[in-house]
Amino acid sequence: MEFSAELDAVVRRTLRSAFVDQDETAVWNVARGPEELPSRLITASEVWDKSASDPDTSKLIVKRAREIGITDIEIPIMETFQRGDLGWFYCEVVFFRDSDEISRQRTTGVLLIETGLWRVVQWHMSIAVAAVESYGVELSTDLGALVDSLDSSSGESIGAASHSGTVTLLFTDVGDSTRIAASIGDTAWSLLIGQHLERISETVTLHRGTVVKTLGDGAMAAFPSVSDALTCAVDLHRESADGLQIRVGLHTGDAVHENGDYVGVTVNKAARVTAVAQPGEVLLSSVTSEMAAGRGFSLGQRRVVELRGLDGTHELTQLVAGPS
């Protein structure tokens, strides 16, 4: 299956229509399933057997959003795949509520193109609850204990399959993408994002970086040189040929490179730095900003923020321009 920018846009707009705009009509345009399928839209206990071809389901979702008091959402994880007319996605949604509390939900779904439109075959929303709350027992999640249980030869095999090292990671994300996609339509949005990601890839390659993967309307790139990463970020910020404002975040640290991907706290922090950047802004972690200052890059305002999923507060700094 291939990545689907079009389905990514559809899912993001549907989630925002349901939980932020609370627009029953917009939800229904996607939520109604193919006529011949007894689809299920959500699986809460009292609505297990609601069909996706029932407009009351859309009303119920919007009603719940109002009851919960959702004011905004963030989608830190989104993966979409497509083969022919069939698409599949999974994502994590963070709900911001008028009570200042935050809730999380994991969502997966299968959609089918019917008469040129995406229709729901199955859509499952799962509230992220700790295993002990659901099952009454703690489940083993300690990776360290698992590694310790391996024999020495297995440990050597794991070490040979991956390597660690210092890397500067750069994430990009398109600002106001939901509104833009809604204004130009799925087909035009898909084409625009494809061209945009291609330009990002060209710029990253020009600065001796590597695009690790694309994430919906953004990308993750890795650079062995912090100067190359910073210069790339400046160029990405300067480029506006496609009319899109992007937020860019960078963090430097040790990460594990395995099977063509990077994992570890450094990856998580780089992504979180990007998430709090404003459209058109490049933000640096404290580690990366110190390196930038030492290399003559022009820095702007500093601010101290909390980053979701990371302890404590974090000082972030705007990157304004390259060395003069």
Buried (B, 14 or more C-beta within 10 A) or exposed (E): EEBBBBBBBBBBBBBBBBBBBBBBEBBBBBBBBBEEBEBBBBBEEEBEEBBBBBBEBBEBBBEBBEEBEBBEBBBBBBBBBBEEEBBBBBBBBBBBEEEEEEBBBBBBBBBBBBEEEBBBBBBBBEEEEEEEEEEEEEEEEEEEEEEEEEEEEEEEEEEEEEEBEEBBBBBBBBBEBBEBBBEBEBEEBBEBBEEBBEBBBEBBEEBBBBBBEBBBBBBBBBBEBBBBBBBBBBBBBEBEEEEBBBBBBBBBBEBBBBEEBBEBEBBBBBBBBBBBBEEEBBBBBBBBBBBBEEEEBBBEEEEEEEBBEEEEEBEBBBBBBBEE
